[in-house]
Amino acid sequence: MTAALAESSDEVTASTLETETVVIDVLTDHGFTEVESPWFTHHHLDLADLPAVDLAEGYAVRAVLAGEHEQRAAVHRAAWSPTSRVTAAAYERLMTTPPYRPDLDHVVTTADGEWVASCCVWLDPTTGVALAEPVGCVAEHGGRGLASAASVSALTAARDAGATAGLVCPRGDDGYPGPARLYRRIGFAPGARTRTYRWRRGD
């Protein structure tokens, strides 16, 4: 690492889970110090304890179908940012790239077919872990539990496909508390958090 730092910029930051003590020791041995910054927590859920889907009246939830990349990209942008780089073409490529599975990519729709919330789950069949990411809901339909419904529906499909544990990694600091609250309502419990370290030349 000493050689890499010698060729690096004047400031380097690195984040790691607080449980990765070997990594932290290496960083601190090379002059990195912990700094305050937004941090994330790994939240875990035994999928045997997953609740049933609770969907508000007037909405439906289902898996994405082949050929629906344009609608799927659009609901992501509507929930996250109109300037998102998740274009229809980008999502079409994603849908053809393992380990993406359309049966684990769920959306909530209105009675007239508008897509308003979504959750994509990524299943590791070796470990049985199902990672939910990203999750989003269009602001105009917020406060109805639709992101939770999409998440529970997708995680239920993952459980049916052999998953045993759910994983999400939301922000844990006070700057962006909403996602963590959503996941905890489903039953996720917080675990290890990330910590950020910084090295500055000359310090």
C-alpha positions in Angstrom: 0.0 0.0 0.0 2.9 2.4 0.7 3.9 2.3 -3.0 0.3 2.9 -4.1 -0.1 5.9 -1.8 3.2 7.3 -3.1 1.6 7.4 -6.6 -1.8 8.5 -5.5 -3.5 11.9 -5.3 -2.9 14.0 -2.2 -6.1 12.7 -0.5 -7.5 9.2 -0.4 -10.6 7.9 1.3 -11.7 4.4 1.9 -14.8 2.8 3.5 -15.2 -0.6 5.1 -17.4 -2.4 7.4 -16.6 -1.9 11.1 -16.3 -5.7 11.4 -13.4 -5.8 8.9 -10.8 -5.3 11.6 -7.9 -6.5 9.4 -8.7 -3.9 6.8 -9.0 -1.2 9.4 -5.6 -2.2 10.9 -4.0 -1.9 7.5 -5.5 1.5 6.9 -4.5 2.9 10.3 -1.0 1.5 10.0 -0.6 3.5 6.8 -1.8 6.8 8.2 -5.5 6.7 7.6 -7.7 8.3 10.2 -11.4 7.9 10.7 -13.6 10.8 9.5 -17.3 11.7 9.9 -19.3 11.1 6.7 -22.6 9.5 5.7 -22.5 5.8 6.6 -24.4 2.7 5.7 -25.7 -0.3 7.8 -26.2 -3.9 6.7 -29.7 -4.9 7.7 -30.6 -8.6 7.9 -33.8 -10.6 7.8 -34.5 -14.3 8.2 -36.9 -14.8 5.3 -38.8 -17.3 7.3 -40.1 -14.3 9.2 -41.0 -12.3 6.1 -44.5 -10.8 6.5 -47.2 -11.1 3.9 -47.6 -8.5 1.2 -49.7 -5.6 2.5 -50.9 -3.7 -0.5 -53.1 -0.5 -0.5 -56.4 -0.7 -2.3 -56.3 0.2 -5.9 -52.8 -1.1 -6.5 -51.3 -4.4 -7.8 -47.8 -5.9 -7.6 -46.2 -8.2 -10.0 -42.9 -9.3 -11.5 -41.4 -7.5 -14.5 -41.9 -9.2 -17.9 -39.5 -9.6 -20.8 -39.6 -6.6 -23.0 -40.6 -4.2 -20.2 -37.2 -2.5 -19.9 -38.6 0.9 -21.0 -41.3 1.0 -18.3 -39.0 -0.4 -15.7 -36.3 2.2 -16.3 -39.0 5.0 -16.3 -40.3 4.0 -12.9 -36.8 4.0 -11.5 -36.1 7.5 -12.8 -39.5 8.7 -11.5 -38.7 7.5 -8.1 -35.0 8.5 -7.9 -34.2 11.3 -10.4 -35.2 12.5 -13.8 -31.5 12.9 -14.7 -30.7 9.3 -13.7 -28.5 7.4 -16.1 -30.8 4.4 -15.9 -32.1 4.7 -19.4 -34.3 2.1 -21.2 -31.2 0.9 -23.1 -29.3 0.5 -19.9 -32.0 -1.5 -18.3 -32.4 -3.7 -21.3 -28.7 -4.5 -21.0 -29.1 -5.2 -17.3 -32.0 -7.6 -17.9 -29.7 -9.7 -20.1 -26.8 -9.8 -17.6 -26.6 -12.4 -14.8 -27.5 -12.6 -12.0 -30.5 -10.4 -12.9 -33.8 -12.3 -12.8 -37.1 -10.8 -13.9 -39.0 -13.0 -11.5 -37.2 -11.1 -8.7 -37.8 -7.6 -10.1 -41.2 -6.5 -8.9 -43.3 -3.4 -9.6 -46.4 -1.9 -8.1 -49.0 -0.5 -10.6 -52.1 1.5 -10.3 -55.5 0.4 -11.5 -54.9 2.1 -14.8 -51.5 0.5 -15.3 -49.1 3.2 -14.2 -45.9 1.9 -12.6 -45.3 3.7 -9.3 -42.9 1.6 -7.1 -40.3 -1.0 -7.6 -37.8 -3.4 -6.0 -35.1 -5.5 -7.6 -33.7 -8.4 -5.7 -30.4 -10.1 -6.4 -30.1 -13.8 -5.3 -26.9 -15.5 -4.5 -27.9 -19.2 -4.8 -24.7 -20.4 -3.1 -25.3 -18.4 0.2 -29.0 -18.1 0.0 -28.8 -14.3 0.5 -31.2 -12.0 -1.3 -30.1 -8.4 -1.7 -32.8 -5.9 -2.2 -31.5 -2.9 -4.3 -32.7 -0.6 -5.5 -36.1 0.2 -4.0 -38.1 3.2 -4.9 -41.6 4.8 -5.0 -42.8 7.8 -7.1 -43.4 10.7 -4.7 -47.0 11.3 -5.7 -47.8 7.8 -4.5 -45.7 7.9 -1.3 -47.0 7.2 2.2 -49.0 4.2 1.1 -46.5 1.5 1.8 -45.9 0.7 -1.9 -42.1 0.5 -1.7 -42.6 -1.9 1.2 -45.1 -4.0 -0.8 -42.7 -4.2 -3.7 -39.9 -5.3 -1.4 -41.9 -7.9 0.4 -43.3 -9.3 -2.9 -39.8 -9.5 -4.5 -38.3 -11.1 -1.4 -41.1 -13.6 -1.2 -40.3 -14.6 -4.8 -36.6 -14.9 -3.7 -37.6 -17.1 -0.8 -39.6 -19.3 -3.1 -36.5 -19.6 -5.3 -34.4 -20.8 -2.4 -33.3 -17.7 -0.5 -33.1 -17.9 3.2 -31.8 -14.5 4.2 -32.6 -10.9 3.1 -30.0 -8.1 3.0 -30.3 -4.4 2.5 -27.7 -1.7 3.0 -29.4 1.7 3.6 -27.9 4.9 5.0 -27.6 4.7 8.8 -26.9 8.3 9.7 -29.5 11.0 10.4 -29.1 12.6 7.0 -31.2 10.1 5.1 -33.3 8.0 7.5 -36.3 7.0 5.4 -35.0 3.8 3.7 -33.8 2.3 7.0 -37.2 3.0 8.6 -38.9 1.3 5.6 -36.8 -1.9 5.9 -37.2 -2.1 9.7 -41.0 -2.0 9.3 -40.6 -5.1 7.1 -38.6 -6.8 9.8 -35.0 -6.1 8.9 -32.6 -5.6 11.9 -29.5 -3.5 11.7 -26.1 -5.0 11.9 -22.6 -3.8 11.1 -22.1 -0.3 9.7 -19.5 1.2 7.4 -16.7 3.5 8.6 -14.8 5.9 6.4 -11.0 6.6 6.7 -9.0 9.3 5.0 -5.3 9.7 4.2 -3.7 13.0 3.4 -0.2 13.5 2.1 1.9 15.2 4.7 -0.3 14.4 7.6 
